[in-house]
């Protein structure tokens, strides 16, 4: 548990501290989280031209109004877009790090659903000179296995759910992740579990073995009290 103590002392701001006027995963959302002294959860993925950008969805439509995948766009194309009709643009990971600047911890979700190694390598190169505290998490067990081999000193967490309300992973992988069958393969430092799918017997068993549990995503105050029965800390949205 000591490896992720820095993520257990304060609620974690889901995609930064965003609101109606401040879009998720924007530099302004990160500034506001830093001001509030909240750890930050953010998502990273690769553009067509290999840049690491901070963006959750595979497709740009929800946040930018364009039906195109991030992985099929150059960074030049992406740089022309605005987030949710604001003046905020999709940031590079390097820009987010410059804003956060070690002032609060970061929980970085790796969006590498296909081949592993390329995104992970690019992210590690960007983080090489970063002095702040951070950890990785991913739904992809192969990504965590890659990190276990190539970056063993960086804490890593297995994201999981029952996937009744999520399409993050394939149908084939859902039972394995729901029950954390991949634990012995990836040896994660923590489990990041969907609070809507708790309680879960497998999660409870791992918790009794001193594996920290983060719960995602709390959107209402009354959810937090119930979720904390099973979790060591919570990833929260809008109610911090």
C-alpha positions as CSV (number, residue, x, y, z in Angstrom):
1,X,0.0,0.0,0.0
2,X,2.9,2.3,0.6
3,X,3.6,2.7,-3.1
4,X,0.3,4.5,-3.6
5,X,-0.1,6.3,-0.3
6,X,0.0,9.6,-2.2
7,X,-3.3,8.7,-3.9
8,X,-5.1,7.8,-0.7
9,X,-5.3,11.0,1.3
10,X,-7.7,13.1,-0.7
11,X,-10.5,12.5,-3.2
12,X,-9.2,12.3,-6.8
13,X,-10.6,14.8,-9.3
14,X,-11.9,12.7,-12.3
15,X,-10.5,14.3,-15.5
16,X,-9.6,17.3,-13.4
17,X,-12.0,19.6,-11.6
18,X,-14.4,20.3,-14.4
19,X,-17.9,21.8,-14.6
20,X,-20.3,23.2,-17.1
21,X,-17.9,26.0,-18.1
22,X,-14.7,24.1,-17.6
23,X,-14.4,21.0,-19.8
24,X,-13.0,17.7,-18.6
25,X,-9.3,16.9,-19.3
26,X,-8.6,20.5,-20.0
27,X,-5.7,22.7,-18.7
28,X,-8.2,24.8,-16.8
29,X,-9.7,21.7,-15.1
30,X,-6.2,20.8,-14.0
31,X,-5.5,24.3,-12.8
32,X,-8.7,24.2,-10.6
33,X,-7.8,20.8,-9.2
34,X,-4.3,22.1,-8.3
35,X,-5.9,25.2,-6.6
36,X,-8.1,22.8,-4.6
37,X,-5.1,20.6,-3.8
38,X,-6.9,17.5,-5.3
39,X,-5.0,14.7,-7.0
40,X,-5.9,14.5,-10.7
41,X,-7.0,11.5,-12.8
42,X,-6.5,12.0,-16.5
43,X,-6.6,10.0,-19.7
44,X,-3.9,9.7,-22.4
45,X,-3.9,8.3,-25.9
46,X,-1.9,8.7,-29.1
47,X,-2.7,10.8,-32.2
48,X,-2.0,9.5,-35.7
49,X,1.3,11.4,-35.7
50,X,2.4,9.9,-32.4
51,X,1.8,12.8,-29.9
52,X,0.4,11.9,-26.5
53,X,-2.7,13.9,-25.9
54,X,-5.0,14.1,-22.8
55,X,-8.4,12.9,-24.0
56,X,-10.8,10.2,-22.7
57,X,-12.9,9.1,-25.7
58,X,-11.8,7.2,-28.7
59,X,-13.9,9.4,-30.8
60,X,-13.9,13.3,-30.8
61,X,-17.7,13.6,-31.2
62,X,-18.8,14.0,-27.6
63,X,-16.3,16.6,-26.6
64,X,-15.6,18.4,-30.0
65,X,-18.6,17.7,-32.2
66,X,-16.6,15.8,-34.9
67,X,-17.1,12.2,-35.7
68,X,-13.5,11.1,-36.0
69,X,-11.2,9.0,-34.0
70,X,-8.3,10.6,-32.2
71,X,-5.9,7.9,-33.5
72,X,-6.9,8.9,-37.1
73,X,-6.1,12.6,-36.6
74,X,-2.8,14.4,-36.8
75,X,-2.0,16.7,-33.9
76,X,-2.3,19.6,-36.3
77,X,-5.9,18.6,-36.9
78,X,-6.6,18.1,-33.2
79,X,-5.1,21.4,-32.3
80,X,-7.7,23.3,-34.3
81,X,-10.6,21.8,-32.2
82,X,-12.2,23.3,-29.1
83,X,-13.6,21.4,-26.1
84,X,-17.3,21.8,-25.6
85,X,-17.6,25.3,-27.2
86,X,-15.0,26.8,-24.8
87,X,-11.6,28.3,-25.6
88,X,-10.0,25.2,-24.2
89,X,-8.2,22.9,-26.6
90,X,-7.1,19.2,-26.3
91,X,-3.8,19.4,-24.4
92,X,-0.6,17.5,-24.8
93,X,0.4,15.4,-21.8
94,X,3.5,17.6,-21.6
95,X,1.3,20.7,-21.3
96,X,-0.8,19.1,-18.5
97,X,2.4,18.2,-16.6
98,X,3.6,21.8,-16.9
99,X,0.4,23.0,-15.3
100,X,0.3,20.5,-12.6
101,X,4.1,20.7,-12.0
102,X,4.3,18.3,-9.1
103,X,1.8,20.2,-7.0
104,X,-0.6,17.3,-6.7
105,X,-0.3,13.6,-7.6
106,X,-1.5,12.3,-10.9
107,X,-3.3,9.1,-11.8
108,X,-2.7,8.5,-15.5
109,X,-5.1,6.2,-17.4
110,X,-3.5,4.6,-20.4
111,X,-5.9,4.2,-23.4
112,X,-4.0,1.4,-25.2
113,X,-6.7,-1.0,-26.2
114,X,-4.8,-2.6,-29.0
115,X,-1.0,-3.2,-29.2
116,X,0.9,-2.3,-26.1
117,X,4.3,-0.6,-25.9
118,X,3.9,2.4,-28.2
119,X,1.7,4.6,-26.0
120,X,3.5,3.4,-22.8
121,X,6.9,4.1,-24.2
122,X,5.9,7.6,-25.4
123,X,4.3,8.4,-22.0
124,X,7.4,7.2,-20.1
125,X,9.7,9.4,-22.2
126,X,7.6,12.4,-21.5
127,X,7.6,11.6,-17.7
128,X,11.3,11.0,-17.6
129,X,12.2,14.4,-16.2
130,X,8.9,14.9,-14.3
131,X,9.5,15.4,-10.6
132,X,5.9,15.0,-9.3
133,X,4.2,11.8,-8.0
134,X,2.2,9.7,-10.4
135,X,0.8,6.3,-11.0
136,X,-0.7,4.4,-14.0
137,X,-3.9,2.6,-14.5
138,X,-5.5,0.8,-17.4
139,X,-8.3,-1.6,-18.4
140,X,-5.8,-3.4,-20.5
141,X,-3.9,-6.2,-18.5
142,X,-1.3,-6.4,-21.3
143,X,-0.5,-2.7,-20.7
144,X,0.0,-3.4,-17.0
145,X,2.2,-6.4,-17.8
146,X,4.3,-4.3,-20.1
147,X,4.7,-1.6,-17.4
148,X,5.6,-4.3,-14.8
149,X,8.5,-5.3,-17.0
150,X,9.6,-1.9,-18.3
151,X,8.7,0.5,-15.5
152,X,8.5,-1.7,-12.3
153,X,9.1,1.2,-10.0
154,X,6.0,3.1,-11.1
155,X,2.8,2.1,-9.3
156,X,0.1,0.6,-11.6
157,X,-3.5,-0.2,-11.1
158,X,-6.0,-2.6,-12.8
159,X,-9.2,-0.8,-13.9
160,X,-12.3,-3.0,-13.7
161,X,-16.0,-3.2,-13.6
162,X,-18.9,-5.5,-14.3
163,X,-19.2,-3.5,-17.5
164,X,-23.0,-3.3,-17.5
165,X,-22.7,0.4,-18.1
166,X,-19.5,0.5,-20.0
167,X,-18.0,-0.4,-23.4
168,X,-14.4,0.1,-22.5
169,X,-13.4,-3.5,-23.2
170,X,-14.4,-6.4,-25.4
171,X,-17.1,-8.9,-24.5
172,X,-14.5,-11.6,-24.2
173,X,-12.4,-9.7,-21.6
174,X,-15.3,-8.5,-19.4
175,X,-15.6,-11.6,-17.2
176,X,-11.9,-11.7,-16.6
177,X,-11.7,-8.1,-15.6
178,X,-14.9,-8.2,-13.5
179,X,-13.3,-10.9,-11.3
180,X,-9.7,-9.7,-11.7
181,X,-8.5,-13.0,-13.0
182,X,-5.5,-11.3,-14.5
183,X,-4.1,-10.3,-11.0
184,X,-1.3,-12.9,-11.0
185,X,-0.3,-11.8,-14.5
186,X,-0.1,-8.1,-13.9
187,X,0.6,-7.9,-10.2
188,X,-1.0,-4.4,-9.9
189,X,-0.3,-2.2,-6.8
190,X,-4.0,-1.3,-6.6
191,X,-7.4,-2.0,-8.1
192,X,-9.5,0.8,-9.5
193,X,-13.1,-0.5,-9.5
194,X,-16.5,0.8,-10.7
195,X,-18.5,1.7,-7.6
196,X,-21.7,0.7,-9.4
197,X,-20.4,-2.9,-9.4
198,X,-19.6,-3.0,-5.7
199,X,-19.7,-5.1,-3.5
200,X,-17.7,-7.7,-5.4
201,X,-16.4,-10.8,-3.6
202,X,-13.1,-10.9,-5.5
203,X,-12.4,-7.2,-4.8
204,X,-13.2,-7.8,-1.1
205,X,-10.8,-10.7,-1.0
206,X,-8.0,-8.7,-2.6
207,X,-8.7,-5.8,-0.2
208,X,-8.3,-8.2,2.8
209,X,-4.9,-9.0,1.3
210,X,-4.0,-5.3,1.7
211,X,-4.5,-4.4,-2.0
212,X,-5.7,-0.8,-2.0
213,X,-9.0,-0.2,-3.8
214,X,-9.9,3.0,-5.6
215,X,-13.6,3.5,-6.5
216,X,-14.8,5.3,-9.6
217,X,-16.7,7.5,-10.4
218,X,-18.6,9.2,-7.6
219,X,-21.0,11.8,-9.0
220,X,-23.3,12.3,-6.0
221,X,-22.5,13.0,-2.3
222,X,-24.6,10.1,-1.0
223,X,-22.6,7.7,-3.2
224,X,-19.4,8.4,-1.4
225,X,-20.5,7.0,2.0
226,X,-21.6,3.7,0.5
227,X,-18.5,3.4,-1.7
228,X,-16.1,4.0,1.2
229,X,-17.3,0.8,2.8
230,X,-15.3,-1.1,0.1
231,X,-12.7,1.5,-1.1
232,X,-9.7,3.2,0.4
233,X,-10.3,6.3,-1.7
234,X,-12.6,7.6,-4.4
235,X,-12.3,9.2,-7.8
236,X,-14.9,11.9,-7.8
237,X,-16.6,14.3,-10.3
238,X,-18.0,17.7,-9.7
239,X,-18.7,17.3,-6.0
240,X,-15.2,17.7,-4.6
